[in-house]
């Protein structure tokens, strides 16, 4: 049922393999709008819902999972 979160993009910094957002937090996140699985796009600093396409910002390494803060997908 719950598939978790995918990590895409390159890490920040030069050759560092660190993930700025805590992996345990990412593992439990779902889209607050539709309940879909999400994907962290580190290079863009956003979390994207794989179901509805909403893009949630990551500010100071903290996901802002508020529907009113999310950007709608470009195709909508």
N, C-alpha and C positions, 0 to 999 in steps of 0.2 A: 504494500500500500504506500507507505512513505518512502520515497526514493532518496531523500536527502538533498544535498546541494552540490553542484558542480563548481569547481574552481577553474577559471580561465584567465588568461593574461599572464604577463610576466611580473615577477615580484619587483617591488620598489628597490631602489638602490642598485649598486654595482655588484652583480653576482650574488646578492643575498637571496637566500631561499626562504626568508621569513614571510609569513602571511600577516598583514596588519590587523585583520579582524580575527578574533579568537575562533579557532576551528570548532570548539564545542558549541559556541553560540551559533555558528553557521549551520551546524548539523541539525539544529532544532527549528530554524526559521522556516516559515511558510508565508505566502502572500496573505496579508490581512484582508485583501479585497475578495479574492476568490478561493483561497486555501491551496493554491497550486504550489508546486515545487519551485524553488528559486535557484538562481545561478549567480555566483559572485564574480563580477568582472573587475578584477583588481586594477587593470590598466586604466579603466574608465572611472573607478571608484564609485560603482553602482552595484546594486543587487537587482537582478531582473527576474520577473516572474515568467516562467516558461509556459504558463497557461494563458494569462491575459496580457502579458507584455509590459505591465507597469514597471517603471524603473525607479527604485528607491535609492536616494543618495547615501553615501557613506561619508560622514563628516568626523574628522579627527579619529579615524579608525572605528567609529561607532555607526552601525546601520540605523538609519532613520526610517523605521517601518511604519510611517504614518501615511494613510491614503492621500491626505491633502498635501503632502510633501512630494508625492510621487509624480513623475513625468509620464504622460500617456505615450504609448508607442507611436512612432512616426506614421504608421499606416492607418491609424484610427481617425 
